[in-house]
């Protein structure tokens, strides 16, 4: 499988699904599946190729949360971003929100919110 950036029907990763085809589904939603799959593959390959860039897992986590609604993977990629840059107030805040919304762990969430405020005091 190859991932292309740009061109190809306006999709982020160059068009159709695996090897240029579709997902084989006949539910009328195959383009959405292909686009989501391509976006996931693109982000994962970029993160793998640029492991030093803490913004990539951070941006992917935001995409997973806001677009996909995949909170389990969002937690995973927030954790990776925090390990790469423990002073990113946006990611710390997003992670605190996930801890609160997903686990109802107020003390743990508050810890991340406090770290976010300390990391980016002018953003609050």
PEBELUR-V607900 format. One record per residue. RES is the residue in one small letter. PSI is psi in degrees with one decimal (* if undefined). Layout:
res-><RES;RES>
psi-><PSI;PSI>
This chain:
res-><x;x;x;x;x;x;x;x;x;x;x;x;x;x;x;x;x;x;x;x;x;x;x;x;x;x;x;x;x;x;x;x;x;x;x;x;x;x;x;x;x;x;x;x;x;x;x;x;x;x;x;x;x;x;x;x;x;x;x;x;x;x;x;x;x;x;x;x;x;x;x;x;x;x;x;x;x;x;x;x;x;x;x;x;x;x;x;x;x;x;x;x;x;x;x;x;x;x;x;x;x;x;x;x;x;x;x;x;x;x;x;x;x;x;x;x;x;x;x;x;x;x;x;x>
psi-><135.7;147.3;124.7;141.9;127.6;177.7;166.1;62.8;14.2;7.1;150.1;-41.1;27.5;23.3;-143.0;-169.4;-138.8;127.7;34.2;-3.7;-167.1;-176.9;-0.8;-5.7;155.0;34.3;5.9;3.6;20.4;-33.7;-40.5;-44.1;-46.7;-44.6;-45.7;-44.4;-45.8;-39.3;-43.1;-48.4;-44.2;-51.4;-45.3;-41.3;-39.3;-41.0;-42.8;-43.3;-23.7;56.0;-19.8;-17.7;101.2;-17.8;-28.1;-52.0;-30.4;-48.5;-39.0;-39.9;-42.8;-42.4;-47.3;-38.6;-52.2;-35.8;-49.1;-26.2;24.5;89.2;-26.0;-49.8;-33.2;-44.7;-43.2;-48.4;-27.9;-44.5;-43.0;-43.1;-40.0;-39.2;-36.5;-37.4;91.1;1.0;20.3;100.7;-36.0;-45.4;-40.4;-41.1;-44.1;-41.9;-42.1;-42.1;-42.0;-40.8;-42.7;-50.8;-40.0;-29.7;-10.0;36.0;88.8;-43.6;-39.9;-43.1;-43.7;-36.6;-44.7;-37.5;-41.8;-42.2;-38.2;-43.7;-41.9;-37.6;-34.7;69.2;-24.5;-6.6;-4.5;*>
